């Protein structure tokens, strides 16, 4: 009887731990949504306007958010679930996780100056 009780407790514990792991994994990606106001992140747009060159291996966007931050990076490998590219005045929603650092440079005699911009990385999205 004692073995059955221990075995039952072990099963219950395993199920509860499993649920907690799945729940925690779901929280790693955060939701965002809003209206696209620029097809370049605000800080990248500002730097490029003042003479910096920023190489973005994908797309950066600035949104008027319903939820989440304002600026995002969309890697080339992440495609829209609606098959529509991000465009100004379109609605967007999705998930983001992690950060991507974009390096910007400009000529500062006698060499180059560099600065970085860190953006939230989009992992899943769709646009209107």
C-alpha positions in Angstrom: 0.0 0.0 0.0 2.8 2.3 0.9 4.4 1.7 -2.6 1.2 2.6 -4.3 0.9 5.8 -2.4 4.5 6.8 -3.2 4.0 5.8 -6.8 0.8 8.0 -7.0 2.6 11.0 -5.4 5.4 10.5 -7.9 3.0 10.6 -10.9 1.2 13.7 -9.5 4.5 15.5 -9.0 5.7 14.6 -12.5 2.5 15.9 -14.0 2.7 19.2 -12.0 6.3 19.7 -13.0 5.5 19.0 -16.6 2.7 21.6 -16.6 5.0 24.2 -15.0 7.7 23.6 -17.7 5.2 23.9 -20.5 3.7 27.1 -18.9 7.1 28.6 -18.5 8.1 27.9 -22.1 5.0 29.6 -23.3 6.0 32.8 -21.4 9.4 33.0 -23.1 7.7 34.6 -26.2 5.8 37.8 -25.5 2.9 39.2 -27.6 2.9 42.5 -29.4 0.5 44.3 -31.7 -0.3 47.7 -33.2 -0.2 49.9 -36.3 3.0 50.2 -38.3 4.1 53.8 -38.3 7.5 53.4 -40.0 9.3 50.6 -41.8 12.4 51.5 -40.0 12.9 51.4 -36.2 12.8 54.9 -34.7 16.4 54.9 -33.5 17.8 53.5 -36.8 15.8 56.1 -38.7 17.2 58.9 -36.5 20.8 57.7 -36.8 20.6 57.3 -40.6 19.2 60.9 -40.8 22.3 62.1 -39.1 24.8 60.4 -41.4 25.1 56.9 -39.9 24.9 53.8 -42.0 23.0 50.9 -40.4 23.1 47.4 -41.9 19.9 45.6 -41.0 19.9 41.8 -41.9 16.1 41.8 -42.2 13.4 44.5 -41.5 13.1 46.9 -38.6 9.7 48.5 -37.8 8.3 51.1 -35.5 4.7 50.7 -34.4 2.0 52.5 -32.4 1.6 49.7 -29.9 -1.5 48.2 -28.4 0.8 46.0 -26.3 4.6 45.7 -26.2 7.6 47.9 -27.1 7.6 50.3 -30.1 10.6 49.1 -32.2 11.2 45.6 -33.5 13.5 43.6 -35.7 12.1 41.0 -38.1 14.8 38.6 -39.3 14.9 37.5 -43.0 14.0 33.9 -41.8 10.7 35.1 -40.2 7.9 35.4 -42.7 4.4 36.8 -42.3 1.7 34.2 -41.6 -0.6 36.3 -43.8 2.1 36.4 -46.6 2.0 40.2 -46.6 5.1 42.3 -46.0 5.1 44.9 -43.2 4.0 48.3 -44.6 3.2 51.7 -43.2 -0.3 52.0 -41.8 -0.9 48.3 -41.7 -1.8 46.4 -38.5 0.6 43.9 -37.1 0.5 41.4 -34.3 2.7 38.5 -33.3 5.3 37.2 -30.8 8.7 38.4 -29.9 11.6 36.9 -28.0 15.2 37.9 -27.4 17.1 40.9 -28.7 19.1 41.7 -31.9 21.9 44.2 -32.0 22.3 46.3 -35.1 25.6 48.0 -35.7 25.7 51.4 -37.3 28.9 53.1 -38.6 30.0 56.5 -39.9 33.3 58.1 -40.9 34.9 60.0 -38.0 38.3 61.1 -39.2 40.7 59.5 -39.0 38.7 56.3 -38.6 35.2 54.9 -38.3 32.9 55.4 -35.4 30.4 52.7 -34.4 27.3 52.6 -32.3 24.7 49.9 -31.7 20.9 49.7 -31.6 19.2 46.8 -29.7 15.8 45.8 -30.9 13.3 43.1 -29.8 13.3 40.2 -32.2 10.0 39.1 -33.8 9.6 35.4 -34.0 6.0 35.1 -35.4 3.8 37.7 -37.0 1.0 38.6 -39.3 0.0 41.9 -41.0 -3.3 43.2 -42.4 
